[in-house]
Amino acid sequence: MKRLSLTGLSIIAIVLSLSTSAQARGHKEVLMQPMTKISKHIFIKKYITPFELVGSAYQGQYRDYSIPGFGSLIYDARTGRIAAKDLVKAAIESKDLLPETIDDRDYLRSVEVQLRSLGR
């Protein structure tokens, strides 16, 4: 009987600790992502990470904005035809990023690092 109650208490403690840490991570993610208010009660996400941006470009999401996808993006990034600023401009035009992002040097530097790491 003691073994059963000890096991039950252990399981409950583990479940509570996992749900608490998952909730804490969820709140952190929400605080880190800028939101734009488009009406009294509706907010839209206006931040994608540099990794997500380059990944989306690789998949061809910005073809309509003169950013090639797949192998062409890798080639253009390596030869200097596509720079981080070009990719950020395309994301701003497609409303994936806020216009102020174009002046964020850290963000641009991170996008550049992600572009250089393509195809490695």
C-alpha angles and dihedrals in degrees: 000000000000090000092052094049092045090051091047092050091048092053092049091050092050093048092049093049092049094049092047093052091046090052091049092052091049092054092048092053092051092051093050096054116078114227130203119216111226097173139356094288107013124090127180128204112249103176132080123174120247088249091054091046095053091042091053091047090050089053090054100254092138100046090114087060097053095264110127121217137226117359093000091058091051092049094046092047092051094047094046097247090120120044131183091258091056091053093046090050090053091050090049091050090050090050093243092120135033115254092244089067090080089071096047104106094188092053092047091049091051092049089050090053090050091049091051091050093057114116096011 
